[in-house]
């Protein structure tokens, strides 16, 4: 089979990347994924115009093996548990070229990846990963070696990674271009800083390259006969005892640090019961011989922290705007978490807590006792209750009074546009 006439799969890889079919598909992918502009300030909306002006020349340069990517733009985003995650945002044209490469490289690697790898792969998802982990726990493997790689995307060794890529790619132009993307540098405060290691998150190539890098880990775990689930750099290995989990954790840590030159975070890695660890925001709990998927304590803490920020009392915006912002966050959060089954009770509890936050917001917005009493009366509260409640000093306590629950009941909150998490769950649950 050839990609272009007269070329083998490997010899014609770059020609395949610049074929009209691949370019058209890559453009649609970049547009769909949107994303922030790179160092040149060009947006995805300008991609068609940019490609019309420069596409022909870019294809010629790519085929000649002379394409030089521009440095990525640094963007730091806060991590929920503290610290910052560094993203590298390529220019929109570099993003397009990376997508073109992914479209021709993925078919070479994808068939050889492990069945236990679920991250950033077509037809696979985090819910499938959690479901597989649940299968292992149901079978009696209640102990897990939970391995946390320290700043994996920032610390990938380029030589080790490229040696893995070259196992299936021999087109020197593609290899050279991949190396250039890895070393193109990062623009920080107007200065381009060289990158000697890492594959910064933010570009289309990064997910595929991370799977290529960690495929050796998957193959080693398969060779040893372990039952495991990996989603990108999150890897859980399931065992039947604490001793086995500790032994696996130690041996796999040695393999990662010696063979792949990756750093394992020993403070965050552990051998423990699955009920004591979290995987992709979930915890697997075994109760009375049944295994349940639950939201992890950390996922709930992050959720409440974000809702508190949106509904904090000092914000000077109208309640309608606050509800709109809150609903947008809840919808996005639910699209990830509410697809899991078995979390109805947790979502019901969170829904009640959210409604109380909204009542607290309204109580503060009403400001004076007189206005509070007037609104309570309009909401159907009897006069004596309205008078007593209007003098409650604590907004949080007031939010849980019978008067506020009557005035701002669940149905009225729904009329305000808020979709309960439990309603999302009924629509999305799959596990």
C-alpha positions in Angstrom: 0.0 0.0 0.0 1.3 3.5 -0.9 0.2 6.9 0.3 1.3 8.5 -3.0 2.2 7.0 -6.3 5.7 5.6 -6.3 6.3 6.1 -2.6 6.2 3.5 0.2 4.4 4.3 3.4 7.5 5.7 5.0 9.0 7.4 2.0 5.8 9.2 1.3 4.8 10.2 4.8 5.4 13.9 4.3 3.7 13.9 0.9 0.7 12.3 2.6 0.7 15.0 5.2 0.5 17.7 2.6 -2.2 16.0 0.5 -5.4 18.0 0.0 -7.5 15.4 1.9 -5.3 15.6 5.0 -5.0 19.4 4.8 -8.8 19.8 4.6 -9.3 17.5 7.6 -6.6 19.2 9.6 -8.1 22.6 9.0 -11.5 21.4 10.2 -9.9 19.9 13.3 -8.1 23.1 14.2 -11.2 25.2 13.7 -13.3 22.8 15.8 -10.7 22.7 18.7 -10.4 26.6 18.6 -7.8 27.6 21.1 -5.9 30.8 22.0 -3.5 32.5 19.5 0.2 31.9 19.5 3.0 34.5 19.6 1.9 36.1 16.3 -1.6 36.9 17.7 -3.3 35.2 14.8 -6.6 33.5 15.7 -8.3 30.3 14.4 -10.9 32.6 12.6 -8.0 33.8 10.4 -6.8 30.3 9.5 -8.5 30.1 6.0 -7.1 33.5 5.0 -3.6 32.5 6.3 -3.7 29.2 4.5 -4.8 30.8 1.3 -1.9 33.2 1.5 0.8 30.9 2.7 -0.4 27.3 2.2 1.3 26.5 -1.1 4.6 27.8 0.2 4.3 25.9 3.5 3.7 22.6 1.6 6.8 23.2 -0.6 8.9 23.9 2.5 7.5 20.8 4.3 8.2 18.5 1.4 11.7 19.9 1.2 12.3 19.3 4.9 12.9 22.9 5.6 9.9 24.0 7.7 10.9 25.9 10.9 8.2 26.2 13.5 8.0 29.3 15.6 8.4 29.4 19.4 5.3 28.6 21.4 3.6 31.1 23.6 3.8 30.4 27.3 0.6 30.3 29.3 0.4 29.4 32.9 -2.8 28.1 34.3 -3.4 27.5 38.1 -3.7 23.9 39.2 -6.5 23.0 41.6 -4.2 21.7 44.2 -1.8 24.6 44.0 1.0 25.6 41.7 0.8 26.2 38.0 0.6 24.1 34.8 2.6 25.4 31.9 1.0 25.3 28.4 2.8 26.0 25.2 0.5 27.6 22.6 1.7 27.2 19.0 0.8 29.7 16.3 -2.3 28.7 14.4 -0.2 27.7 11.3 2.1 25.6 13.4 -1.0 24.1 15.0 -2.3 23.2 11.6 1.0 21.6 10.6 1.1 19.6 13.8 -2.4 18.4 13.1 -1.4 17.3 9.6 1.4 15.3 11.1 -0.9 13.7 13.7 -3.3 12.6 11.0 -0.6 10.6 9.2 1.4 9.4 12.3 -1.6 8.2 14.3 -2.4 5.3 11.9 1.2 4.1 12.3 1.2 3.9 16.1 -2.5 3.5 17.1 -2.8 -0.3 16.1 0.2 -1.1 18.3 -0.8 0.7 21.5 -2.0 -1.3 24.5 -5.6 -2.0 25.1 -5.0 -0.7 28.6 -4.2 2.8 27.4 -7.2 5.1 27.2 -5.9 8.7 27.0 -6.1 10.8 23.9 -7.0 7.9 21.6 -9.8 7.7 19.1 -12.9 5.8 20.4 -11.7 5.8 24.0 -12.5 8.0 27.0 -11.9 8.5 30.7 -15.2 6.7 31.4 -14.0 3.6 29.7 -10.8 3.8 31.7 -12.8 4.1 35.0 -15.1 1.2 33.9 -12.1 -1.0 33.3 -10.6 -0.1 36.6 -13.9 -1.0 38.2 -13.8 -4.4 36.5 -10.5 -5.1 38.1 -11.7 -4.2 41.6 -14.8 -6.3 41.2 -12.6 -9.3 40.3 -10.9 -8.9 43.7 -7.9 -6.6 42.9 -8.7 -4.0 45.6 -5.1 -2.7 46.0 -3.6 -0.3 43.6 -0.1 0.9 42.8 -0.9 4.5 41.9 2.0 6.1 40.0 2.3 9.8 39.6 4.8 11.2 37.1 6.3 14.5 38.1 5.7 17.1 35.5 5.7 14.5 32.8 5.0 16.8 29.8 7.8 19.1 30.9 10.4 16.5 31.4 10.2 14.1 28.5 13.7 13.3 27.3 13.8 14.3 23.6 16.4 11.6 22.6 14.4 8.8 24.3 11.2 10.0 22.7 12.6 10.3 19.2 14.2 6.9 19.5 10.6 5.5 20.1 9.2 7.5 17.2 11.9 6.3 14.8 10.9 2.7 15.4 7.9 3.2 13.1 8.9 6.4 11.2 11.9 6.5 8.9 11.0 9.5 6.8 13.9 11.8 7.9 11.9 14.9 7.0 9.2 14.0 9.5 11.7 13.0 12.2 13.6 16.3 11.7 10.4 18.3 11.9 9.2 16.5 15.0 12.5 17.3 16.7 12.2 20.9 15.6 8.7 21.1 17.2 10.2 19.7 20.4 13.0 22.2 20.5 11.4 25.3 18.9 11.5 27.1 22.3 9.1 29.1 24.3 8.4 32.8 24.2 8.6 34.2 27.8 8.3 37.9 28.3 9.3 38.6 24.7 12.4 36.3 24.9 12.6 33.0 23.1 13.9 30.3 25.5 15.3 27.1 24.1 13.6 23.9 25.2 16.0 21.0 25.9 13.4 18.6 27.3 9.6 18.2 27.4 6.7 18.2 25.0 4.6 21.2 26.2 0.9 20.7 26.6 -1.1 22.9 24.3 -0.1 21.5 20.8 -1.9 18.8 18.8 1.3 16.6 18.8 1.7 16.4 22.5 -1.0 13.8 23.3 0.2 11.4 20.6 3.9 11.8 21.6 3.0 11.1 25.2 1.4 7.8 24.3 4.4 6.9 22.1 6.7 7.7 25.1 4.7 5.7 27.6 4.0 2.7 25.3 7.2 1.1 26.6 5.7 1.2 30.1 2.5 -0.4 28.8 4.4 -3.2 27.0 6.6 -3.8 30.1 3.5 -4.1 32.4 1.9 -6.5 29.8 5.0 -8.5 29.8 4.9 -8.9 33.5 1.2 -9.9 33.4 -0.1 -6.9 35.4 -3.7 -5.6 35.2 -3.5 -1.9 34.8 -5.2 1.2 33.3 -3.3 4.2 31.9 -4.8 7.5 30.9 -2.0 9.7 29.6 0.5 10.0 32.5 -2.0 8.6 35.1 -1.2 4.9 35.6 -2.9 2.6 38.1 -1.8 -1.0 38.5 -4.3 -3.3 40.3 -3.2 -6.1 42.7 -4.7 -8.5 45.2 -2.6 -7.4 48.3 -0.8 -4.5 49.8 2.5 -6.4 49.6 2.1 -6.9 45.8 1.1 -3.3 45.3 4.2 -2.0 47.1 6.5 -4.4 45.2 5.0 -3.3 41.9 5.3 0.4 42.8 9.0 0.0 43.6 9.8 -2.0 40.5 7.8 0.1 38.0 9.3 3.3 39.5 12.8 1.9 38.8 11.8 1.1 35.2 10.4 4.6 34.6 13.4 6.4 36.0 16.1 4.2 34.5 14.7 3.1 31.2 12.6 6.1 30.2 14.4 8.8 32.3 11.2 10.0 33.8 10.7 11.3 37.3 8.2 9.6 39.6 6.7 11.8 42.3 7.1 9.7 45.4 5.1 12.0 47.5 2.0 11.6 45.3 2.5 7.9 44.3 1.3 5.2 46.7 0.3 1.6 47.2 -3.1 1.7 48.8 -6.7 0.5 48.7 -8.6 1.8 45.7 -11.1 3.5 48.1 -8.2 5.6 49.4 -7.0 6.8 45.9 -8.5 8.8 43.1 -8.4 8.1 39.4 -9.5 10.7 36.9 -11.5 12.4 39.6 -13.3 9.3 40.8 -12.8 6.8 43.6 -13.7 3.1 43.5 -15.3 2.0 46.8 -16.2 -1.6 47.7 -19.2 -2.0 50.0 -20.8 -5.3 50.9 -19.2 -7.1 48.0 -20.3 -4.4 45.5 -18.0 -1.8 43.9 -19.3 1.7 43.4 -17.9 4.6 41.4 -17.9 7.8 43.5 -16.7 11.3 43.0 -13.4 11.7 44.8 -13.1 14.0 47.8 -10.7 16.1 45.9 -13.0 16.5 42.9 -15.8 17.6 45.3 -13.5 20.1 47.0 -12.4 21.6 43.7 -16.0 21.8 42.6 -17.1 23.6 45.7 -14.2 26.0 45.6 -15.1 27.0 42.0 -18.8 27.5 42.9 -17.9 29.6 45.9 -15.9 31.9 43.7 -18.8 32.3 41.3 -21.3 32.8 44.1 -19.2 34.8 46.5 -21.1 37.5 48.2 -18.8 40.5 47.4 -19.3 40.2 43.6 -21.1 43.2 42.2 -23.1 41.6 39.5 -26.8 40.9 39.1 -28.2 37.5 40.1 -29.2 36.7 36.5 -25.6 37.2 35.3 -24.3 35.1 38.3 -26.8 32.3 37.5 -25.7 32.3 33.8 -22.1 32.0 34.8 -22.8 29.3 37.3 -24.9 27.3 34.9 -22.1 27.4 32.3 -19.7 26.0 34.8 -22.1 23.3 36.1 -22.8 22.2 32.5 -19.2 21.8 31.7 -18.4 20.0 35.0 -21.4 17.7 34.5 -20.4 16.9 31.0 -17.3 15.3 32.5 -18.4 13.9 35.9 -22.1 13.3 35.5 -21.5 10.6 32.8 -20.5 8.2 35.6 -23.1 6.0 37.2 -23.6 5.5 40.9 -23.1 9.1 42.0 -26.7 10.2 42.3 -26.6 10.6 46.1 -23.5 12.8 45.8 -25.1 14.9 43.1 -28.3 15.3 45.1 -26.2 16.6 48.0 -24.3 19.0 45.8 -27.5 20.3 44.2 -28.9 21.1 47.7 -25.7 22.9 48.6 -25.7 24.9 45.3 -29.3 26.0 45.9 -28.3 27.2 49.4 -25.4 29.2 47.9 -27.9 30.8 45.5 -30.3 31.7 48.3 -27.4 33.2 50.3 -26.5 35.3 47.2 -30.0 36.6 46.9 -30.2 37.4 50.6 -27.1 39.6 50.3 -28.4 41.2 47.1 -31.6 42.2 48.8 -29.3 44.2 51.3 -31.8 45.6 53.8 -34.3 44.0 56.2 -37.1 45.9 54.6 -36.3 44.7 51.1 -35.8 41.1 52.4 -39.2 41.2 54.1 -40.8 42.6 50.9 -39.3 39.8 48.7 -40.2 37.1 51.2 -43.8 38.3 51.2 -43.9 38.3 47.4 -42.5 34.8 47.5 -45.5 33.5 49.4 -44.0 33.5 52.9 -46.5 34.5 55.7 -45.9 37.8 57.4 -44.7 36.5 60.8 -42.1 34.2 59.2 -41.0 37.0 56.8 -40.4 39.4 59.7 -38.5 37.0 61.8 -36.3 35.8 58.8 -35.6 39.4 57.6 -33.6 40.1 60.8 -31.3 37.1 60.6 -27.8 38.5 60.4 -25.9 35.6 58.9 -26.6 35.3 55.2 -25.6 31.6 55.3 -28.0 30.9 58.2 -30.7 32.9 56.5 -30.3 30.9 53.3 -31.4 27.8 55.2 -34.5 29.3 56.9 -37.9 28.0 56.1 -38.8 31.4 54.8 -36.0 31.4 52.2 -36.6 27.8 51.2 -40.3 28.7 50.6 -39.6 32.0 48.8 -36.7 30.7 46.6 -37.8 27.1 46.2 -36.2 24.5 43.9 -38.7 25.1 41.1 -38.1 28.9 41.1 -34.3 28.3 41.0 -34.9 26.1 37.9 -37.0 28.8 36.3 -34.0 31.1 36.8 -32.2 28.9 34.2 -30.1 26.6 36.5 -30.0 22.9 35.5 -29.5 20.6 38.5 -26.6 18.3 38.4 -28.9 15.3 38.9 -30.8 16.3 35.8 -27.5 16.2 33.9 -26.8 12.8 35.3 -30.1 11.3 34.1 -29.1 12.6 30.6 -25.5 11.5 30.6 -24.9 8.5 32.9 -23.1 5.7 31.2 -21.0 3.7 33.7 
